Amino acid sequence: MIYFLISRGHKTQDVLRLISHLEARTLQKIGKDFYVSGKRNELEFFDNDICVRWGAKYDVDCRTINSLTGVMNASNKRKARQLLEGRVDIPKTWYDIKEARVPFIARPSTHTHGRNFIVVRNERDQRTLAARKRLNGWYFSELLNFTEEYRVYVGGDKALGAWKKQFKPGELRANRAITNLEWEFLMPPEDVAKIAVDAAQVLGIELSGVDVGVTADRVVLIEVNTTPRISGPQVIQCYANYINGCFLSL
């Protein structure tokens, strides 16, 4: 049996289609109790069971895709940047707003679906932000002019597929949530695939959605997502193929 480990705080609508496709079950821990497909249940795993950790931060005695450590590393975006520095190419990042150089993007340590980012274009904006918000745990990234942006779906040591963003003239990269109207599904270029796989492996994540930006002269890691949006049948199929492969190899 395949189980998806899900926390109460995560929105699960996107992944439910994947769970249904795999004929898998959801598994939640609420307090000391476990709920399988919404019903309180005693846990008993067998040798050929497998659990996919979908952002959940509790452990079970089962072969698991995505370790607890990996999820903790990737879900704290500030910590992830610190772990990735010097390992893969990332935007220049500061951890104190006083040290940041404009223009830059300010973000809290946890965020999802392109929300909660602030573009700081000049020193006046920088002073205003520093005075207005408590910025403990925030990080500050150089603002890059991306010509291409990809969401790469990584499984193990391979890129399974990717969405390529369709840019509009003058559009600022906001890492918005993906829709089929704005993105094109394809296999990513080799250099984009490599940085996505390398970043996921540095953080200890086996299955992820990795955002990668391309400038005129750089391929840059943006972030690694442990609960990426499952948008479109292509993503469902490539994830299902990977998870089924792990399941059948047990």
N, C-alpha and C positions, 0 to 999 in steps of 0.2 A: 504494500500500500504506500502511496505517496501522500505526505502531509505537508501543509503549508503553515509554518509557525507565524502567527499574526498577533500583533499587539492591539489593544483596544484603541489606542490613540491614532492608529493608521487608517486612512481611508482605503477600503479594499475593493471598491467597485471595479476598478480597472483589472485587477488580478483575478476576479471571480470567473471571468471568461476563460482564462488560462486554467484555473483549477477545474472548471467544468470540462474543458477539452481533455484534460489528463485523467478525468474521473477520479480526482484526488479529493482529500478532505481538508477542511480547515482545522487548525488546532490553536486554541487560545488558553492562556493561563490567567485566571482572575482570582487574585488572592492566592490561596493554596490549592485551588481547584482547577482542573483542566476541562475544557469543553471541546468535544470533537463534533464538527459540523453543527455547532450551536447547542449541543446537549452535554451536560456534565457527565464525565466518564472517567473510569479508572484507566490509567495508561498501561498498555502492555504491547511492547514492540517486538517484532520478529526479525530474524536475520536479514530478510529481504525487504524490510521497510526502509524508507528514506524520507527525510524531512528537509524541506526547503525553508530556510530562515528568511522570512519576508519582513525584515526590519525588527523582528522580535528580539528582546534582550533578556531571555531566560533560556536555560539549558534543558535538554532532554537526553535520555540515554538511547541515542539513535544515530545512525550515519546521517550527517547533516551537510547539505550544500549551504555554504556561507557560515563561517565560524562566528561565535559571539565576539571574539576579539576583532575580527575583520569588520563586522557591522558597527562596533563601537568606534573603530578608527575612521570609517568612512562617513558615519552619520554626524560626527562633529567636524564640520568643514574647516574650522580653524586648525584643529589638531591634524587633520588630513593634509592641509597645506604644509604644516611643519614637517610631517613625515615624508612628504614628497619632495621637499626642497633638496636640490642636488642629485636627485634620483631621476626625475623626468623634468622636461621643460614646463614650467608654470609661469603665470604672470608674476612680475615683481610684487611681493606681498610684504606689508607692514602689519605689526600687531599693536602699534601705538599710533593713534591718529595724529599725534604731534610730529611723528617722523614721516608720515605719508607725504608724497609729492603729487600735487594736482596735475592733470585730472585723475581721479581714481573712483573706484566703486567701493562703498562701505556695506558690509553684510554681517549679520549676527552669526554665531557659530553653528546654529541649526536653522535650516530653511529648506523649503521644498517648492517645486513647480515654478521656479523663477520669481518667487515673491520675496519681499523684504530686502530689496537692495536699493541703495541710495547713490545716485550719481553726484559726485562732488567735482564741480568744474573749475572752481577758483578758490583762492585762499579765504575769501569772505565766506563762502559756503562751508569751508572747512572749520572756521572758527565758530560759525553758527551751529553746526552739527555737534561740535565738541561741547558747546555750552548747553545744548538743548537735550541731549540724550545721554543716558548712562551706557557707556560703551564697553563695559567689562565683557570679555569674551568675543568681541567683534574683531574682524580682520579687514584689511584695506588693500585692494588690488589695483595695479595700474590699469588704466582704461586703454584697451587695445582696439585697433581698427580691424576687425575680422572681415575677410572677404568670403569665407566659407565657415560653416559650423555644422558639426555632426553629433548625433546621439548614437554612440556605438554600443551594441549589445554584446557583451563579452561573456563567454563560457569557458572557464579553465584558461587555457593558453591560446585561445582563438577568438577572433571577432566573428560573431554569428551573423551579423548584418548591421545595417545602420540606416537611420533617417538623415537626410541632408536637408538643411533648412533652405527655404526659398527666400532670399533676401529681397527687400524692397528698397528703392533708391533712398539714401539718407537714413536708413533704419539703424537705430542703436541696438546692438546685441543685448537682449534682455533675458536670454535663456528661458524663453517662455515655454509653457506647456505645449506639447506637440499635438497638432491635429493633422489629419490626412490632407487637408486643404493647403497647408503651409509647408509640408515636407515631402521628400521623395525617398522611397525605400530602395536601398542598393547595398552592394558590398563596398566597404570604404576603401580609399586608397591605402597602399601598404604602410606609408608613414603615419597615417591617421590611426590605422588598426594597431600598429606597434605601440604607439604612446598610450593608447587606451588599455591594451593588455598589460603593458608594463606598470601602469598606475594601479590597476586593479590588483596585480600581484604584490606590489609594494605594500598596499593596505591590507592584504590578506583576504580579498573578496573573490570568490569563485564565479559568481553569477551576478552581473551588474549592468547598469546602463551608464555609459561614460560619455561625458560631454567634452568635445574637442573642438578648438577653434583654429583657423588657419589665417595667418596674416600674409603680407607680401613676401616675408622671408622666414617665417617660423610656423611650426606646428605646436600648439600649446594645449596642455591639459587644463580644463576648466574645473571639473569636479567628477567624482565617482558617486553614483546613486545606488543605494541598496534596495529601494522600492520604486524603481522607475515606472513611469506610466506605460501600461501595456496598450498601445494604440495600434489597432489594425491587425488583420489576420496574419500578416507576415511575421510580426513579432511573436504572436501566440505560437506560430508553427516553429520558429527557430528556437524559442525557449523550450517548447514541448519536446523537440528533437533532442536537445541537450539533456534535459531532465530524464527523459525516457532512456537515453543512453546510459546515464549514471545508474538508473534503476535496474536496467537489464544486466549491467556488469556486476551486480552484487552476487 
